[in-house]
Amino acid sequence: MLTLHSPAKINLFLKIVKKRPDGYHELASLMQTISLFDTLRIRLAPQDRFTCSDPYLPTDSTNLVIAALHKIRKAHSQDFHVHIHLEKQIPVQAGLGGGSGDAATALWGINQLLGQPFSIEQLQSIGSTLGSDVPFFLSEGTAHCRGRGEILQPISPLQSQEVWIVKPLEGLSTPHVYSALEIDQLPPRDPEESLKKVELGEPEYYNDLEEAAFRLLPRLREIKETLLAAGFKTVLLCGSGTAFFCLGDVTPPHIVGTAAIKVKFINRSANRWYE
Ligand code: C5P
């Protein structure tokens, strides 16, 4: 039996380049895994069984873990079955990539149990059919992601720092936020320049999805302002929201209807999963 931590992610910068004819958006984003984890327990078994600590999550193939199992089984030459238990800790509709991370962790774990028939690149290719962020979660934890998110340039681990994640009770669905985007209104930014600044140790943080999320849920703007007024240097929406990540040597104030957790950047080594 394998017990695997499945991390959340944040987007240190996220530039929307354009809307594509297939309906997806071309983006450039520096993504980083953080020490907020779901846990998957996986073992080979005579038949499939999937259980989840969160009774509100679907346990059919609309759950990305089950979709991942179906995809890797189809790609594998021999039939197999697994028991998977998913212990949820990462909030949903938060922009933290919890579901995508669970799918990536399931792919990695099943591949281990099968004796590693697939390379990481093959797992990433299977993952990209499950969701745009899934390949990132098969990286080593820091990557510049382009295309719809599935084209990865690995980046050396960044200096670890403490981060507060602040999550309002309300959630937002990713397609809903993308459909509220006003691409013509986005500030001009060069993600290649942003990447150079990261390498120079002078990172800049921005998220082109933030204004769209604020339009859908105006309370998010108030929460951001409250956190900045508390002394954080950076407060930025995670992906399509609704969680924020906050940088600075401050403890977040109590904000009604939010939960806060302190995490740090984490990376995995090449042949191991997250610990
Ligand atoms: O790839 P994934 O299934 O996670 O995407 C969910 C939805 O988010 C897509 O159906 C699309 O509406 C939106 N999306 C997008 N551009 C991206 C990634 C996601 O428009 N690069």
Residues whose N, C-alpha, C, O or C-beta is under 5 A from the ligand:
A	BS01	C5P	G23 Y24 H25 L130 G131 S132 D133 G147 R148 G149 T174 P175 Y178
